[in-house]
Amino acid sequence: MGIINRRLAAAAIAPAVAGLVLSGCAGAGGGGEAGTDGEGGAITVLMVGNPQMQDIQQITEDTFTADTGIEVNYTVLPENELRDKVTQDVATGAGQYDVVSVGAYEVPIWAQNGWLQPLDEYVDGAEDYDRDDLLDPIVASLSVDDQLYAVPFYGESSFLMYRKDVLQEEGIDMPEEPTWDEVADIAEKVDKARSGMAGICLRGLPGWGEMFAPLTTVVNTFGGTWFTEDWEAQVDSPEFTEAVQFYVDLVREHGQAGASQSGFTECLNAMSQSKVAMWYDATSAAGSLEDPSVSNVAGKVGYAFAPVKETDASGWLWTWAWAMPETTQNSDAAAEFMLWATSSEYEELVGEELGWSRVPAGKRASTYEIPEYQETAGDFGPITLESIERADPTDPGVQPRPTVGVQFVGIPEFSDLGTKVSQEISAVIAGKGTVDEALAEGQKLAEEIAADYQ
């Protein structure tokens, strides 16, 4: 571990320990006593509360546990809370969880810190798992030095979702590859097209993985970047400022009510309940939008590539994946769960039990060849796959970058930097302060980080 990473790991551990003491070390329970490697037993799983995770929680007992005898105890948290909890557990070696939800941002950093167990032995030794079926961009995002440290539950890029019927009523054609200027124009035209309907939903909830997931893709395609290749901070640059001002103006003028507190879940609900005409966000949202049991807009939504300005593409690359902390005492049982949850057999189970629109896709090429899935995902499946394949974490903008990452910067400090800057911008969305003031504060923080890398 390098000097900077050692310093950051120590900094992460101190508040994490304090948090555990203050909470009385509450959690899902110690993994060491829950079960043993081998048959049966129990494991503890900490995961983000997205729809795909709610589905696995629903069907585990009657399928995985019934077949293996392994009891799975889930703890489910919202995205921001999950990140804090997972970081506490792995950074301190607390060992509360056998399996945790992690993303493409955390895996390389945590693997290099020795916080995660490599999974190649389990993946390569599993019969019928078919590692080669996993999409290359997703596997690359979860690997370090050709070793796999997490297995993908589902993968995603980002795209624009829009109400086909509403745009048609207004005489508007959505381009397959729209620009942000075109999207802003359409948002103005469809704003209040129906009673209580806003033009577009955009995340305004603070968090590097909430607001700045979509917003950083806007920054990229407007020609901005967090840092230059030589680690010069660019948060208050003209391009970064133009992108953020555009985003803030769009959501304030034609966005959803309560935008400053809207994250993925709130926008999903708004789109599902016909409260917005468009939504720019994760491709994985389409499965929920097209599920008539939870959405009243199934069959009414169209899909377009992530909007652009100066780049040819702008969609992000992300995967929610399962990782095994180095501290787990139930590695065999944990690995059995992880391989089951990321297998093609699990996808077929979800399709048959819950509906094909709810399959956790975006990770396996074979998913897009299943006839039932093709029929259900005809509008969004192909564009999702192409968006994932188009995403280039090594070159997401108009200039060279110092690290990989489309919607994030692949350094440990970015989680704190992105969250703090997002808090400033969220306040602007809520009517407090200006974009220039928010980014001036962000520039100071970014310069402090850049100094350690120059």
N, C-alpha and C positions, 0 to 999 in steps of 0.2 A: 504494500500500500504506500503511495506517495506521501510526501509531507503534508500536502494540502488535504488529501483524503483522510489522513490520520487526524488532522485538526478538526475536520468537519465531522468525522465519526464521533470524536470526543464531545463536540458541541451538541450533537444530536442525542447522545446518551444522557447527558446531564438533565435536560428538561424531561426526557422520557422517564427517567427514574423518579423524578419528582412527581410526575403525573401518576405513576403507578402507586407511589406511597400515598398520595392524596386520595386516590380512589380505593384504597384498601386492597390493591392488587386484584380488583374485580376483573372478571373476564369469563372466558368459556370454560375455564378449568385447566389444570395442569395436564399437558399431553403425556407426561411420563407415566401416570398412574391410570390413564384411561384405557389402555390396552397394551398388547405386546405384539411384536412382529410375528406374523404367522396367521393362523386362522382366527376369524372372529375378532373380538375386541371392539374398540371404539376409537374414533379420531375426532379432533376438533378442527373446524373449518371456519375461518373468518373471511367474509366476502362482501362485496359491494352490493347494494340493494337495487340492482337493475333488473328489468323484467326477466332476462335469461337466467339470472341467479334465483329469482323467485320460482321459476319453473323447476329448476333442479332440486330445490328444497322440497317442492311439492311431490316429486315422484321418486325420491331417493329410497324411502323406506320400503316401498312395495316392489322395488326393482333391485337396486344395488345391494341394499342391506339384506333383502330376502335371499339373494343369490350367494352372497359372500359371508353373511353373519357379522359384517362390520357395521357397527352403529356410527352414524355421522351426526355430530352435534354442531349445528350451524349458529354462528353469530353474524347478523346482517346489519350493516351500517350504511348511511349515506356516504357518497364519494369522499367528501372532505374529511369526515370523521374517520372513515376507513383508513385513509392515508396516514393520519396521525397515529391511529391504533396499531397499524401494521409496522410503522417505523419504530414505535416504542418497543414492540415485541422483538423485532429482528435486531435492532441496534443494541439493545441491552442484553440479548440472549435470554430473555425471560422464559421462552419456551412454552407459552400459553397455547400456541396453536400448532397443529401438525401440517396444515395446508392454509395458504393465504392467497387472496386475490391480489395480483400485482399487474402492472402495466409495462409497456415498452420503455417507459422512462426509467423506472426503478431497477429493472432486472440487470442491465449491464453494470450499474453503479454498485448495487448490492452484491452482485457476484464477485466483483473485484475486491470488495471489502470482506469477502469470506462469510457472508451472512446466509447464503443459499447453498443447498446441496445440488451438485450437477445431476442431471437426470438421464444421461445417455445410456447408462447401464440398464435402467428400467425400460426406456423407450425401445432400445435396440433388442432387448431380450423378450419383449412382449409379442406374443403370437398374434398375427392379423392386425397389428396396430397401424402398419403402413406409414412409416415416417415420411417416405418420399411423396405421399399424397398431400402433406402440409405445404401451404403456399410459401415459396421462397422468401418473399419480403417479411412475412410474419415470423418465420423461423430465424431469419437474420436478426430481427429486432429483439429476440429472446436468447441470443447466443453471445458468448465471449470466447475468443480464441477457438472457435469451432466446437465449443461445448455448449450444450443446451441446458439452461438453468430454469426454464419454466415451459409449460406446455399450454398452447393457446386454447381457451374455451371458445372465444369467438374473436374474429378480426373485423376491422372496419376502416373505412376512410370517411370522408364527409361529402355530402351533396346537398342540393337544394330540393326540398319537398314543397309541392304546391297543389292547391285545389284546382284540378282540371275543370270542374264544373263552374267554379267561380270565375276563373279567367275566361272561359268560353262565353259566359254571360256578359262579360265586359268587353268581348271582342279582342282578347289579347292572346297572342301566341307566345309560348315560352320557348326560347331557343334551347337546343340540347346542350349547348355550351355558352351560357349567358355570361355577360360581364357584370361587374358590380353596379355600374351605372345603369344598365338595363334593369337589374333587380330593384334598385332604388326607384326607378321610374314606375315599374309595375307595382311596387308596394304602395306608392302614392295613389295609383289608380284603383287598387282593390281595397284600400283602407276604407272601412265602413261600407263595403259593397253589400254586406248584410248586417243586420242589427247585431251590435255587440262584437263584430269581427274586426280585428286589427289587420294591418297589411302584412306584417311579418313578425316572427318570434326569433329573437337573438338572445343568447345567454348574457345576463348582466350580473349574475351571482358571483361574488368574489371567489377566487381560487385559481391557481395556475392551471389546473385541469378542468376548471369550469369555464369561466369567461374567456380565459386566454387560449383555450383549445381552438375555438373558432376565430377569435380575434387575431391570434398570431398568424393564421393562414391568410387573413386579410392584410396584415402587415407585410407578409412575404410577397404577395402578389401586387401590392402597391409599391414595391421596391425597397421596403424597409427590412431591418434585421435588428436583433437584440445586440449582437456584437459583430464586428468585422472579423475577417480571417486572422488579423493580428491583435485581436482582443481590444479593439477600441469600442467603447460603449456607444450605442446609437439610439438610445431610448427617446431622446429629444430631437432626433434628426427630422428634417422636413418630411421625409417619406413615412417614418413611423408616426409622426404627428398627423399627417394627412389621413392615414389609414384609421387611426383611433378617432379622429374628429368625424370622419365619415360614418364609422360604426355607431358612435354616440348619437350623432344627428339622426341617423336612420331609425334607431330603436326609440329615440325620444319622440320623433315626429310621426312614425307609422308603426311603432312596435306595440307589444302587449302591455297590458296594465301590470304594474308592479315589476317592471323590467329589471330593476336593480337587485331584485331577490329571485330572479328566475334562472334556474339551471336547467340541465337536461330534463329532469323529471317534470318540472313545471311547464316547459315548452312542449314536451310530449303530451301532457294532459291538455294543454291549450289547443294543440293541433287536433288531437283526438276528439275534442269536444266542440270543434268548429268555431273556436274563438280567434283563430288566426288563419289567414289565407296562404301563408308561406312560412317555411321554417328552414334555416340553414343549420345542419347539425350532422350527427353521426349516421352513417348508412345503416347501422344496426337498428335504428329506430323504425325502419320500414316494416319489420316483422310485426311490431306492435300495432302500427297504423293500419295494417292490412288484416288484422285479426278482428273479425266482427264481434267477438265475445267481449272485447274491451274497448273497441273503437267504433264510433259512429260515422267514420269517414272511409271505411274499407271500400276499395274499388273506386274512390273518388280522387285519389292522390296521384299526381305525376311526379317524375323524378328527372332532375337535370344535373349535370356535372357541377362541381364546386365552382362558384363564380370567380372570374379572373379580371385582372387589369393589365399588368405588365408581363405576366408569365403565361405559359401555355396551359398549365394545370395548377391547382392550388389545394387539392384535397389532402387531408392529413393521413397519417398511418398510425394505427393504434391496435392493440390487442389487450383484452382482459384475459389474463392467463393464471394458471395455478402454479404456485411455487412451494417448495418445501424448505422451511427454515432449517438452518444447520443444526438447531437444537432439538428437532423432533426425536422422540424416542420410539415412534411408530412408523418408521420409514417405509416398511413393506406395505402396511395397510394404507398409508397415505398415498404411496405410488399407485396402488391398485385403484384407489378412488380417482386419482388424477387421470390415469390412462382411460378408465371407463368414461369419465366426464368429457373427454376430448376425442373420443373415438367416433368413427362413422356409425357404429352401432348405436351409440347414444343419440346421434342426430336422427336416425331412423325411428328410435323410440319416441323422441319428442314429436316428430312428425305424425306418427300413428296415434299417440296418446293425446296430444294437445293441439295439433294442427301444424301443417307444414310451414306456415308463415312464421312460426315461433322457433324454428330450428336455429340454433346458435351458429350461424354460417360465417363466411369470411375467413376461414382457416384451411379448408380442404378443397382441392380441385374437384374431387368426386361429388361434392355437394351439388354442384351446378350441373351435374349430369343425371341426377335423380329425376325421373319424369314427374313425380308428384310435386317436387320442389319447383321444377321448371314451370309447371302450370300455375302454382301459387305465386311465385316470385318473378313472373314474366316481365313485369314492369320495372322491378328494382334489382333483380338478381344480376343480370349482365352488367349493368352500370356500376353496381357495387364491386364486382370482380375487376372490372377495368379500372375503376378508381383506385383500388388497392395496388394494382399492377403499375399504374401511372405514378404513384407517390414515390418520391425520391428523397429519402431523409438526408442524403449527402449533398443534395443540391436543390433545395426547395424554393429558392428565390432568384434574385438577379445578380447576386454576388457570392463569392466563396464564403463558406462558414467555418468556424473553428472547431465545431463538433457536429455530430449527426443529430437529426431531429427535425421534423416538419413543424409541429405545433408546440415544441418545447426545445430547450437547449440542454444537451446531454451532459450537464454537470450537476453535482449535488446541490449547489447553491441556488439553482434555478427555482426550486419549489418555493423557497422563501421569497426570492426576488419577484417571481411572477405573482405570487399571492399578494404581496404588499402593493405592487403596482396596480393589480386588479382592484384592490380595496379603494384606491384613490379614484380609479375610473368609474367604479360602481357608484361612488359618491357623486361624481359628475352626472351620471345618468339620472341619479335621484334629485339633481338640481343644486348640488353643492360644489362650488368651485368650477375651474375650467380645465380643459384638456391640457393646455400649456402648463398650468400649475401642477397637475398630476404627473405629467411626464418629466417635469423638472426635478421633482422628488425622485422619480424612478431613475433618472439619469445619475443622480448622486449615488444611489444604491448600486447601480450597474458598474459605475466607475470603481467603486471599492472592490467589487468582485474581480473586475478586469485586471486590476493592479496585481493580483496574485498569480495571474496567468501570463502576464506580459514578460 
